[in-house]
Amino acid sequence: MVAILHLGFEHPNLVWIALSGLLAFIAGLAVNLYRSSNSLGRSSEENTE
């Protein structure tokens, strides 16, 4: 099958590229979750004072 676009499937390190992208995505989600939960905790502490 001839691909019209170069998709990169023949790249020898495709697994490592995909894995590093997935790990970076998960790390970004974790940082966002930490920052949003940390800011929620701070706003509730400010309301109690």
N, C-alpha and C positions, 0 to 999 in steps of 0.2 A: 504494500500500500504506500502510495506516495503522499506525503504530507505537504500541504500548500505552504504552511508556515513552519518555521523551525521551532519545534516544541522543546527540544533539549533532552528528549528521551534517550538519545544515544550518548549523552554525556556520562563518562565513567564514574563521576562522583555525584550523581543525581541524588542518591540516598542521603549522603552527608549534607548536601545543599538543602534538601527538603527537611531533614531532621533539625538542622540549625535554624531554619526559618520557623519551624514549629516551636522549638524551644524559646526563640526570641518572642514569638507571639504569646506563649504561656507566661513568660517573664513579664511582659507588658501588662497582661491581665492581672497578674499577682500584684504588681506595683500599683496599678489603678485601684484594685480592691483594697489594698493596705491604706492608700492615701484617702480613699473615700470613707473607709471605716474610721480612720484616725480623725478626719475632719468632722464626722458625725459625733464622735465622742467629745471633741472639743466644744462643739456648739451646745451640746447638752450640759456640759460643765459650766459654760458661760450663763446658761439660763437659770441654773440653780443658785448662782451667787447673788 
